Amino acid sequence: MDRLMIHNIRKEFLNHDLAQYQLTFDDGLYSQYYYSPLFESNQSPRIYFIATGLIQPGKARKIFDGQYLPHIKSEMYMFEAFVKKKIDQFMTLEELEIIADQKEVIIGAHSHFHDIILTEHPLKKKLSQWKLERLPCPLQSKDGTPLNRRSKLAYQGYSYSGGNLVKRPKTEWLDYIKYDTESCLGWFEKHLGFQPSQYCFPFNEYTPVLMEILKSYGFKHFYNGRSGDDEQIFSRMDIDKLVKD
């Protein structure tokens, strides 16, 4: 069975027969909770990958009542979260608890901070405005080195000061991976009373270093936007490919 990667849900997605896919949801968004009654008849497990630092205490809001929510693209809700510090597009803790109790639901991890760092690695696509404002540096250093923004977990990365790139010490990078992972697992244990074994890479970016550390914390299955060399990495297709604008 093919897997779909879903972020913020829009009405057009629901016009497709999604029961033929395994559904995976990234980030822990309110729309995933709002439309959840429409997926309860699916027979295959639905996996919700939660960026735990974006889930805050709060009561459950309304669920689908025939009215469709305005669709907000990932670039915009990330801008709201990381630049404006507004996280109302994400689930509250009570909403996540309701999702976790549903039949055929698996809760997985999607990091705690879901953050970015400067790198020299090539861009996969144009930089989102939230990434530019999150790390408001020039697009290149004084010597012309392109400054991209990619996963702070997957890449060792650089800091930027006075027009110079300074490589993050490897020990600092490894410590950050451990700190993020321990923060994520601690959140799950405190609020949901379990530790997940499935992990979805933030931004669908990973390296062998990140994989090995995650495995050392007990993660057994990993999800990405495409297949990898490791048989433990499951590929997914972006649901947007089903919809023609």
HELIX and SHEET records of a PDB file:
HELIX    1   1 LYS A   11  ASN A   15  5                                   5    
HELIX    2   2 LEU A   18  GLN A   20  5                                   3    
HELIX    3   3 TYR A   30  TYR A   34  1                                   5    
HELIX    4   4 SER A   36  PHE A   39  5                                   4    
HELIX    5   5 THR A   52  LEU A   54  5                                   3    
HELIX    6   6 SER A   74  PHE A   82  1                                   9    
HELIX    7   7 LEU A   93  ALA A  100  1                                   8    
HELIX    8   8 GLN A  129  ARG A  134  1                                   6    
HELIX    9   9 LYS A  170  HIS A  191  1                                  22    
HELIX   10  10 PRO A  202  ASN A  204  5                                   3    
HELIX   11  11 PRO A  208  SER A  216  1                                   9    
HELIX   12  12 ILE A  239  LEU A  242  5                                   4    
SHEET    1   A 5 VAL A 105  ALA A 109  0                                        
SHEET    2   A 5 ARG A  46  ILE A  50  1                                        
SHEET    3   A 5 GLN A  22  ASP A  27  1                                        
SHEET    4   A 5 ARG A   3  ILE A   6  1                                        
SHEET    5   A 5 MET A 237  ASP A 238  1                                        
SHEET    1   B 2 ILE A 116  THR A 119  0                                        
SHEET    2   B 2 ASN A 148  SER A 151 -1                                        
SHEET    1   C 2 TYR A 158  SER A 161  0                                        
SHEET    2   C 2 ASN A 164  LYS A 167 -1                                        
SHEET    1   D 3 GLN A 198  CYS A 200  0                                        
SHEET    2   D 3 HIS A 221  TYR A 223  1                                        
SHEET    3   D 3 ILE A 233  PHE A 234  1                                        
END                                                                             
